[in-house]
Amino acid sequence: MRTVFLSVFITVIVTVLVALLLQSGVITFPEKTSATASKESVYDRVLRTETIRCGYSVWKPLMWVDPNSNKKMGIFPDLMEEIGRRLGLKIVWQEELGWGMVVESVKTGRVDMA
């Protein structure tokens, strides 16, 4: 019984302290800056430009580049071109990426997907 009372008492005290700290401004939450608020999302940019910029890694049979025509071949290019056709979006094969750069290129906005 005493343990339950002590547990409830501590919970109430901590809740009151947090409420007081929030009210006094000691604990604050960061506001959106104009840089983060004005940054366009990938989704919005794709809709605005009607283009998806794709990064790719060469790995047969998923993807390879025809040396004569520089055309992207394989399962992934066929799939992306069909997705683009159905959504009314242009697919641009932006750049070849090493396996270590795939995630970083999407995070930094160099490509929309890889």
C-alpha positions as CSV (number, residue, x, y, z in Angstrom):
1,M,0.0,0.0,0.0
2,R,2.8,2.4,0.9
3,T,4.6,1.6,-2.4
4,V,1.5,2.5,-4.4
5,F,1.0,5.7,-2.5
6,L,4.7,6.7,-3.0
7,S,4.5,5.9,-6.7
8,V,1.4,8.1,-7.2
9,F,2.9,10.9,-5.1
10,I,6.1,10.9,-7.2
11,T,4.1,10.9,-10.4
12,V,2.0,13.9,-9.3
13,I,5.1,15.8,-8.2
14,V,7.0,15.2,-11.5
15,T,3.9,16.2,-13.5
16,V,3.5,19.4,-11.5
17,L,7.2,20.2,-11.9
18,V,7.1,19.6,-15.7
19,A,4.0,21.8,-16.0
20,L,5.6,24.6,-14.1
21,L,8.8,24.4,-16.2
22,L,6.8,24.5,-19.4
23,Q,4.7,27.5,-18.2
24,S,7.8,29.4,-17.1
25,G,9.6,28.9,-20.4
26,V,12.5,26.9,-19.0
27,I,11.5,24.0,-21.3
28,T,10.8,25.2,-24.8
29,F,10.1,23.5,-28.1
30,P,12.0,24.8,-31.2
31,E,10.0,26.8,-33.7
32,K,10.2,26.2,-37.4
33,T,12.7,28.6,-39.0
34,S,12.1,30.1,-42.3
35,A,14.7,27.8,-43.8
36,T,12.9,24.6,-42.8
37,A,9.5,26.1,-43.3
38,S,10.2,27.2,-46.9
39,K,12.0,24.0,-48.0
40,E,9.9,22.2,-50.7
41,S,9.2,18.6,-50.1
42,V,10.2,16.0,-52.7
43,Y,6.6,15.2,-53.2
44,D,5.7,18.8,-53.9
45,R,8.7,19.2,-56.3
46,V,7.8,16.1,-58.2
47,L,4.2,17.3,-58.6
48,R,5.4,20.8,-59.6
49,T,8.0,19.6,-62.2
50,E,6.2,16.4,-63.2
51,T,9.6,14.7,-63.1
52,I,11.1,12.0,-60.9
53,R,14.9,12.2,-60.7
54,C,16.2,8.6,-60.3
55,G,19.7,7.5,-59.2
56,Y,20.8,4.0,-60.1
57,S,23.3,1.4,-59.5
58,V,24.3,-1.1,-62.3
59,W,23.6,-4.7,-61.3
60,K,22.3,-7.1,-63.9
61,P,19.5,-8.2,-64.4
62,L,18.0,-5.4,-62.3
63,M,19.7,-2.6,-64.1
64,W,22.4,-2.0,-66.7
65,V,23.3,0.5,-69.3
66,D,23.5,-0.4,-73.0
67,P,27.0,0.8,-74.1
68,N,25.9,1.6,-77.7
69,S,22.7,3.7,-76.9
70,N,23.3,4.6,-73.3
71,K,19.8,3.4,-72.7
72,K,19.0,2.1,-69.2
73,M,17.9,-1.6,-69.4
74,G,16.6,-4.1,-67.0
75,I,13.7,-4.7,-64.5
76,F,14.0,-1.4,-62.6
77,P,14.1,0.9,-65.6
78,D,11.1,-0.9,-67.1
79,L,9.2,-0.7,-63.8
80,M,10.0,3.0,-63.3
81,E,9.1,4.0,-66.9
82,E,5.8,2.2,-66.5
83,I,5.1,3.9,-63.2
84,G,6.0,7.3,-64.8
85,R,3.7,6.5,-67.7
86,R,0.8,5.7,-65.5
87,L,1.3,8.7,-63.2
88,G,2.0,11.1,-66.1
89,L,5.5,11.8,-64.8
90,K,8.8,12.0,-66.7
91,I,11.5,9.7,-65.4
92,V,15.0,11.2,-65.5
93,W,18.0,8.9,-64.8
94,Q,20.0,11.5,-62.9
95,E,23.2,9.7,-62.1
96,E,24.9,6.4,-61.4
97,L,25.4,5.9,-57.7
98,G,27.8,3.6,-55.9
99,W,26.1,1.4,-53.3
100,G,27.5,3.6,-50.5
101,M,26.0,6.8,-52.0
102,V,22.4,5.6,-52.5
103,V,20.9,6.6,-49.2
104,E,23.0,9.8,-48.9
105,S,22.0,11.0,-52.4
106,V,18.3,10.7,-51.5
107,K,18.7,12.4,-48.2
108,T,20.6,15.3,-49.7
109,G,18.2,15.8,-52.6
110,R,20.5,14.9,-55.4
111,V,18.0,12.3,-56.5
112,D,14.3,11.7,-55.6
113,M,14.7,8.0,-55.5
114,A,17.4,5.3,-56.0
